[in-house]
């Protein structure tokens, strides 16, 4: 999804609605059951993979302590 597409989708939503990140994954590899983990979006992070052209935008969410640790590690890596 491109940023402009996400903006277009969000433009049609109520401005005071909560934004969550839903991660859908199989419960087991050989089973059709799925699980959905829901997290608040705690940050937006532009990311560039080495060797790839362009920037990818990450919507960052998860357990509060995990997000804090991740963002701290990213900041330390950038220094």
C-alpha positions in Angstrom: 0.0 0.0 0.0 1.2 3.5 -0.8 1.0 6.4 1.6 -1.4 8.2 -0.7 -3.7 5.1 -0.6 -3.7 5.0 3.2 -4.4 8.7 3.4 -7.4 8.3 1.0 -8.8 5.5 3.1 -8.3 7.3 6.4 -9.8 10.5 5.0 -13.2 8.7 4.8 -13.0 7.7 8.4 -14.2 9.6 11.5 -11.3 11.9 12.6 -11.6 10.8 16.2 -11.6 7.0 15.5 -8.8 5.0 17.1 -6.2 3.5 14.6 -5.1 0.0 15.4 -2.7 -2.4 13.7 -4.2 -5.9 13.2 -1.6 -8.7 12.6 -3.2 -11.8 11.1 -1.3 -15.1 11.4 -1.9 -18.8 11.3 -2.1 -20.5 14.7 -0.2 -23.4 13.3 1.5 -23.8 9.9 -0.5 -26.9 9.0 -3.9 -25.7 10.2 -6.4 -23.2 8.7 -7.1 -21.5 12.1 -5.9 -17.9 12.4 -5.2 -15.5 15.2 -5.5 -11.7 15.1 -3.4 -9.6 17.4 -4.5 -6.0 17.7 -2.2 -3.2 18.7 -2.5 0.6 18.9 -0.2 2.4 16.5 2.4 4.0 18.7 4.6 5.5 16.0 5.5 5.9 12.3 9.0 5.1 11.2 10.5 5.6 7.8 12.7 2.6 7.0 15.3 2.0 4.3 16.7 -1.6 3.7 20.3 -1.7 2.6 20.4 -2.4 -1.1 16.7 -1.5 -1.7 15.7 1.8 -3.3 13.1 4.0 -1.7 11.7 4.3 1.8 9.1 2.1 3.4 6.9 3.5 6.1 6.4 1.3 9.2 3.4 1.7 11.4 4.8 0.6 14.8 2.7 -1.0 17.4 2.9 -3.7 20.0 3.2 -4.2 23.8 4.2 -0.8 25.3 7.5 -2.1 26.8 8.4 -3.8 23.5 7.7 -0.7 21.4 9.8 1.4 23.8 12.7 -1.0 23.6 12.5 -1.2 19.8 12.4 2.6 19.4 15.3 3.0 21.9 17.3 0.5 19.9 16.6 2.3 16.6 17.7 5.6 18.1 20.9 4.0 19.4 21.6 2.5 16.0 21.2 5.9 14.3 23.7 7.6 16.6 
